């Protein structure tokens, strides 16, 4: 049983990770320039000049160092599986950033990392049988890739991750779960520090090193979060709500590519919610801010679910689902919807 922990500890954790990320990101940028680990312009990309990658390495280092120096040693054994799994996907991402890896290899690494989580005892507990393991792997791999796919515009993936991590910190504080709160607070601080350099126009990208790491951590934190004061039939949707924007974007992209006969796993294109909003508003910054606003709104719904009755939760879930379905229709199927540009 986790014991209550002062909110000040979360703030200290976040502030420390932020300072470490602010100081470490320029170092990672110089290393990327020296090693030639750059994201070079291409037809499907928005930047016109090569941009250093490895920003994710700074996020990873800030997160790990903040937890090592400020985390409660009593909980270290509980997060070993999370650390190992997150480090594995981050390493896979770093190799992909520097040398390039096939989608099959990256997927295999993510499944292995999800298996490490399950082996360490971090898994979904809804059905009490093998279905929990399958759902855990699906959730972890899905969210990991959702954050990776969302990393398509300056400040987008890092900002959405920051919002999700802040909500997870708040939810952990409300239910007195120090472990989850510490992980989320450290991640929030690291993402905030990185955003100083990643906001438009970005001086560095997080790359797969960061997006896979962040996605895996958010998925793991969502699994660890518990709400003993309410029923699992109500609270299962809370992590889904917090991460609804990445889930929506991935769903939109898959539907768009499949209906056009494209492989959603290997095809790249400007078909994400951010690209469509940028075409509608004429501004990439406005598109990113709108994504922030939507992520914040569904996060508020997640907070409400912690105290909701079953009937209230069902109503909220159905409303959010209806809005998501309408959003996909409006962005993808309606006459005059913004077109998508694909590159194989």
C-alpha positions, 0 to 999 in steps of 0.5 A: 500500500502506497503512503500519502506523500506531500505534494511539495515532493512532486513539485520538487521532483518536477522542478529538478527534472525541468532544470536538468532538461534545460541544462542537458538539452543543449548538450544533447543538441551539440552531441547530435550535431557532432555525431551527425544525428540529424533529421534532414528535410524531406517531402513529408516533413515541415522543416527546411533545414537539418535539425538535431535529434537526440533531444529525447536523450536529455529527457531520459537523463533528466527523468532518471537523474531526478528520480535517482536523487529525489525518489523514495528508495522504498519504491525502487524495487517497484519501478525496476521493470518500468525503468528497464522497459523504458530504457529498452525502448529509448535505446531502440529509438536512439539506434533508429535515430542514428542508423535507422531500424525497420518497423518490425525491429522497433515493434519487437523491441516494444513488445519485449519491453511490454513483456518486461512490465508484465513480468515485473507485475505491472499489468492491467487487472480487469479480467483476472486471466490471460486477457489482462496480459494481452490488453497490457501489451496492446495498451503499452505498444499502442500508447508508445507508438501513439506518442511516436506518431504524434511527434510531427510538429514543433512542440506537439508531442512534448506538450501533450506528454507534459499535459498528460503527465501533469494530470497523472501527477494530480490524479496520483496525489488525489489517490495518495499514490507516491510512486505514480506521482513521482514518475509522472512529476519527473516526466512532466518536468523533463518534458517542460524543460525540453519544450524550451528548445522544441517550441516553434521554431524548434532547435532540436527534436526529441526523435524516437529516443524521446517519443518512444520513451515518453509513450512507454512511461505514460502507458506504464503510469496509466497502468499503475494508477489505481482508484480504490475509492471507486469501482474499476468499471468507472475508473478504467477509462481514466488513463484513456481519457488522459491520453485521448488526444494521442489515441484519437490521432493514431485512430484518425491516421490508421483510418485515413491510410487504410481507406486509401489503401496505404499501410498505416505502419510504413506509410508516412504523411501529413494526415495527422490532426495537427497537419489538418488543423494547421491547414484549417487555421493557417498556423502551425502554432495555433494547431498545436495550441488547439491540440493542447486545449483538447488534451486539457479538456479530456484531462478534466473529464478524467479528473471528474471520473474519479468521483463519478457514479457508474451512470455518470461515467457511462454518460461521459464516456459516450459523450467523449466517444461521440465527439471523437467519432464526429471529429474523425468524420469531420476531419476525414469523411465530410465533403471539403475535409482537408486533404492528406499528403502521403509518402511511401 
